[in-house]
Amino acid sequence: MTKTVTFSVSTMNLKETIALKELGIDEKRSEIEIKQAVDAYFKEWVWNKVSFSYVIEEE
């Protein structure tokens, strides 16, 4: 018997524009701090918008 794994990703064409203020990010922060805060938000946004799954089957 061979085991296989099938990965599946479901996405839509998503685009969202959000003011930094709406994210709780102060525009007066340094560019590095803004980038770090946006990166953290982006990772959470992607994780919540994309459906990931996998199935392990025995053939």
C-alpha positions in Angstrom: 0.0 0.0 0.0 1.2 3.5 -0.9 0.3 6.5 1.1 -0.2 9.8 -0.7 -0.8 13.3 0.4 -2.9 15.8 -1.5 -2.5 19.5 -0.8 -5.3 22.0 -1.6 -5.4 25.8 -1.5 -8.5 27.7 -2.3 -8.1 31.4 -3.1 -10.0 34.2 -4.6 -8.6 37.3 -6.2 -8.5 39.4 -3.1 -7.4 42.9 -2.6 -8.0 45.1 0.4 -6.9 48.7 1.0 -6.7 49.7 4.7 -5.4 53.0 6.2 -2.6 52.5 8.7 -4.7 54.2 11.3 -7.4 51.5 10.9 -4.7 48.9 11.7 -3.7 50.9 14.8 -0.4 51.9 13.3 0.9 55.4 14.0 2.1 56.9 10.7 4.8 58.7 12.7 6.6 55.5 13.6 9.8 54.7 11.8 9.7 53.0 8.4 11.0 49.8 9.9 8.4 49.7 12.7 5.6 50.4 10.1 6.9 47.6 7.9 7.1 45.1 10.8 3.5 46.0 11.9 2.2 45.7 8.3 4.0 42.4 7.8 2.4 41.0 11.0 -1.1 42.1 9.8 -0.5 40.8 6.3 0.4 37.3 7.6 -2.8 37.2 9.7 -4.8 38.6 6.8 -3.6 35.9 4.4 -4.0 33.1 6.9 -7.7 34.2 7.5 -8.5 34.7 3.8 -7.0 31.5 2.2 -8.3 28.0 2.8 -5.6 25.4 3.2 -6.1 21.7 3.6 -4.5 18.3 3.0 -5.6 14.7 3.0 -3.5 11.6 3.5 -4.8 8.6 1.8 -3.7 5.0 1.5 -4.1 3.5 -2.0 
